[in-house]
Structure formats: structure tokens, C-alpha cells
Amino acid sequence: MPLVVYGSSIPFLQTCDFGQINIRAQAVVDASRYGKCTILDSECDELFKHAKALTSKKS
């Protein structure tokens, strides 16, 4: 795995009521032989906030 792209954190997704596996990106990076990580958390967080709002409207 030459690159890990880190988006929203698991704790953030849990606050949006999205079920996720409980593994942190840093654990994946640490297990990689390349150790490269790109962080896109603010961009991803906005997408999940929008998804949560859409889901709430359907209920």
C-alpha cells in the first residue's frame, strides 16, 4: 500500500451515527512499509455532515 488517504476520523463518524470499523488511520500507516499518509479530514467531515443531514430529513 503506497499511500494511505486519511479522511474523517472514526470518532467523528460515530458522532454522525455512521457505523465504522474501529481502526485508526495511524495504525494502518504504521503497518505499511511505506508510511505515507495524506489527511483530508476537513473535506471528508463536510461530506459526512451533509450525508447526516440528508439522512435526518428522510426520517
C-alpha positions in Angstrom: 0.0 0.0 0.0 2.0 3.0 -1.2 -0.3 5.7 0.2 -3.0 5.9 2.9 -5.5 8.7 2.4 -6.9 9.6 5.8 -10.4 11.2 5.8 -12.8 11.6 8.6 -11.8 10.1 11.9 -13.7 7.2 13.4 -14.8 9.2 16.5 -16.2 11.9 14.1 -18.1 9.4 12.1 -19.5 7.9 15.3 -20.9 11.3 16.3 -22.7 11.3 12.9 -24.2 7.8 13.7 -22.2 6.2 10.9 -21.1 2.7 11.9 -17.5 2.0 11.1 -14.7 -0.4 11.9 -12.7 0.7 14.9 -9.2 1.2 13.4 -7.3 4.4 13.2 -5.5 5.6 10.1 -2.3 5.8 12.0 -2.4 2.1 12.8 -2.7 1.4 9.0 0.1 3.8 8.2 2.3 2.2 10.9 1.6 -1.3 9.4 2.5 -0.1 5.9 6.1 -0.4 4.7 5.8 3.0 3.1 4.5 5.1 5.9 3.0 7.8 3.8 -0.3 9.5 4.8 -2.4 12.2 3.3 -5.0 13.9 5.5 -8.3 15.1 4.0 -10.3 15.3 7.2 -12.0 18.7 6.8 -13.1 17.8 3.3 -14.4 14.4 4.3 -16.1 15.7 7.5 -18.2 18.2 5.5 -19.4 15.4 3.2 -20.4 13.2 6.2 -22.2 16.2 7.8 -24.1 16.7 4.6 -25.0 12.9 4.4 -26.2 13.0 8.0 -28.4 16.0 7.3 -29.9 14.2 4.2 -30.5 11.0 6.3 -32.2 13.1 9.1 -34.6 14.7 6.5 -35.7 11.2 5.3 -36.7 10.1 8.9 
